């Protein structure tokens, strides 16, 4: 039986008219057999920092714990977020891959017979293709963000299976919507994708977020502004350049 890999995806500034130039698509992934252990470790970090359940009727429900997100980073919670980043780098079972489109406002979709939606799916595939391995099975989880989530999941599943000729569903086991507040690794994907998006947008207005960026830089030994080698496993960054990769469209 093939070993299973779980992939937890998040996206930042992915809408066509959101007035943000940078789009980032990211994923945290790990062996499926390690998922519960990792979830529990992150939940323990939340307990350590007194980020207690909101569900008063069922305090043992880990899904009700504080939802860590890039946009929630603040000075008051900086110690927690630093612990999470340190945990990510310390756990050899965890990896992260992100694709960054530096300026989506400059893309000429019509010239290549595409729309923002078709470009979005091709970029999603470009992000995932470095993770997908034909020797493994993969469960892909995507955060529910808008009313089109179901349509996006089905389309992405179709794109991935067609490219891999995976008609037997042995490589792509499933592509499933999840709610981020229930899934610790979707939250971690949000945190890391948000960090890469933030620095590539040239932002530095939050001292707390700047501290997290510097910690990721220190632990990864990368600037976070350039592509890493394709084989980089812990934190893999791909800065997409239209002039060099326009044939992908």
ABEGO torsion letter per residue (X at the ends): XBBBBBBBBBBBGABAAAGBABBBBBBBBBBAAAAAAAAAAAAAAAAAAGBBBABAABAABAAABBBBBAAABBAAAAAAAAAAAAAAAABAABBBBBBBBABAAABBAAAAGBBAAAAAAAAAAAAAAAABBAABBBBBBBBBABAAAAAAAAAAAAAAAAAAGBAAGAABABBBBBBAAABAAAAAAAAAAAAAAAAAAGBAABAAAAAAAAAAAAAAGBAGABBBBAABAABBBBBBBAAAAAAAX
